Amino acid sequence: MSRVHDALRRAGQDTPPVPEAQPEPEVRQVETSSAVAVAESPMESVAIDHAPRLIGRELLRRIQEVAFTPSTDAHMLDAANPHEAPAEEFRTLRTRLNHIQTLQPLTSVVVTSPSPAEGKSFAAVNLALAEAQLEDNPTLLVDCDFRRPNMHNMFQIERSPGLTDYLLGKAELEDCIKKIAGLNLFVLPAGAAVINPLELLNLREMRLLVDQFKHAFNWAILDSPPLLFAADANLLSTICSGTVLVVRVGATTIDSVTRAMQSLCENNVLGIVVNGARRGELYSKYTYYHSSYYTGEESGEAETAVAVAD
């Protein structure tokens, strides 16, 4: 037994001493910006730093006003001729959309078409003009067709700075938007050309921006590329309140309309605008009420629209 005790004693002597506990380092308070202070990781701080500044009605006062000088081939509604058939139809579309807005949160609308040359930009511009004619109804028209932008040409304003410049952090939002003099209409052109339009529209900043529009504008109307030629409109339809599909009489096929509706999953389609109808076929009712405003053009094809939004 004595040998066992001797072995245990020697083992205890060979055991290294337990180190004394070291005092914890002093925690120093470091001043940080508010954006970084609430973040839990470097990635989160970057996301917060790049989040769009909150938008409100005060934004409207900082926007530059430009003269209303529409292009001669833009086919925009003429406020001096309110009884023209196209104006009546766009007012009908405006009324129906405003009614839907009283029933559900509807503030942003994508206007698109199955294929090119069906009049989507024509419909988007004139719907925005119809909305902007109402008092205290600030309306924003956004050119989201980065592939073939046209809004700057229709209003004869500069293309850049615009939406792409804002999304890339190259310009402030108030510097990109232009107010059209005499109207409650604001135009956000496409901006400088980019090689990755779909990726740019898919940025978190784009989703936040569309959501923020409602705090400054009663309506945000987005013109987008055709559905069957690019995925841009499908993406935009997922971040907007609704979609209006534009088709053209004699050009759009039933198959293309079917495929376009399927691509949208039919979940937020507000209605269809039929474009390029003949006045003699669809607007005889306006001839009866406003015959003095027509000058023998009833039988010709005109840029007209029939709204079927419900």
TORZA-738833 format. One record per residue (C-alpha): x, y negated, z. Coordinates in steps of 0.1 Angstrom, whole numbers, plus 5000, padded with zeros to 4 digits. Layout:
XYZ
...
! end
This chain:
500050005000
502949775008
504249814973
500749724959
500749404980
504249314968
503249354932
500149134937
502248864954
504848864925
502048844900
500648534918
503948374918
504348434880
500948274872
501347924857
499947644878
496547514867
497047164852
495446874870
492346724854
493246424832
491146104836
488746044807
489945774783
488245434787
485445374763
485745024747
482744844733
483344764696
481244514678
479544644647
477144514622
473444604628
473344834598
476345044609
475345034646
472145234640
473745484617
474845834629
477245904601
479245724574
476845844547
473845694566
475545364570
476145344533
472545414525
471345154550
473844894537
472544944501
468844944510
466844674492
466144354512
462544344524
460344184498
457543934507
455543654492
458443414500
460243584471
457943424446
459143074456
462743164448
462043284412
462943074383
460042964361
460242984323
458042854295
455343084280
456643134245
455443474233
456843624201
454543574171
454343954166
453744044203
449944044199
449343894233
445943794246
445143424239
443543254268
442142994244
440043274227
438643464256
435843614235
438043824212
437344194214
440744304227
440444044255
437044184265
438444544266
441444444287
439144254311
437144574314
440244774321
441244514347
437844534364
437944904366
441444914380
440644644405
437544844416
439745154421
442144934442
439244864466
438845244472
442445364474
445945214478
446645134442
449344874436
451745014409
450745154376
452945324349
451845254313
453045524289
452145714258
452746064244
454845944215
456545624202
454545354183
451245414200
451045074217
452145134253
454044804255
451144614239
448744764265
451144704294
451644334285
448044254279
446844434310
449344234330
448143914313
444543994321
445444054358
447543734359
444543524347
442843584380
443343334408
445743434436
446643764418
450443764413
451244034388
454644184380
455444334346
458444554347
460344694317
461445044327
462145154292
465945124294
466245324262
464345084239
463444774260
461144524245
459644294271
462444034268
461744014231
458043974235
458443684260
461643554243
463643554276
467043694284
467344074288
469944044316
470044014345
467244264349
466244584366
469444774358
471644494371
469744494404
469844874408
473644864402
474044594427
475244334402
472444084407
469843974433
466244054427
465143684425
467643624398
466343914377
462643824377
461143534357
457843354363
455843274333
454742914335
450942854339
450243214349
450343434379
452643654358
456243764367
458443954343
461344184353
463244264321
465144584316
468644444322
471944534307
472244864287
473145174306
474145524295
472245704323
468745564324
467045864340
469745884368
469345514375
465545544378
466045834402
468045634427
466645584462
466845214456
464245244428
461745424449
462245174477
461844884453
458545004438
457245064473
458244704483
456544544453
453244564471
454344304497
454844034470
452544134441
448944254439
449944454409
453144604395
452744724359
455644934346
456244994309
458045324304
459445544275
457045794258
456346114278
457246364252
460546204243
462046134277
461446234313
461545874326
457745834327
457246164345
459646044372
458045704374
454645854378
455746024410
456745704426
453845484414
450145484425
448845584391
449445624354
447545494323
448045684291
447945494258
446945684226
446545554190
443645624167
444745814137
448245884151
448046064184
447046434181
445046624206
448046854211
450246574221
447646434245
447246774261
450946824265
451346464279
448646524305
450146854315
453546694320
451946454344
450246734362
447046534359
447346434395
447446054392
446145974357
443845684360
442545684325
443345654288
443545344266
442645404229
444645164207
444445064171
440645104167
438644934139
436544654150
433744754128
433645094144
433945014181
433244644185
429944584168
428544484203
430944194204
429944084169
426444044182
427343834212
430243644197
429743644159
430943284156
434343394168
434943644140
436143544105
435443854084
438044074101
435644324115
436444584089
440144564092
442444744117
443544544146
445544584178
442644664200
442044884230
439245074246
439645144283
438445464298
439845424333
437745554362
! end
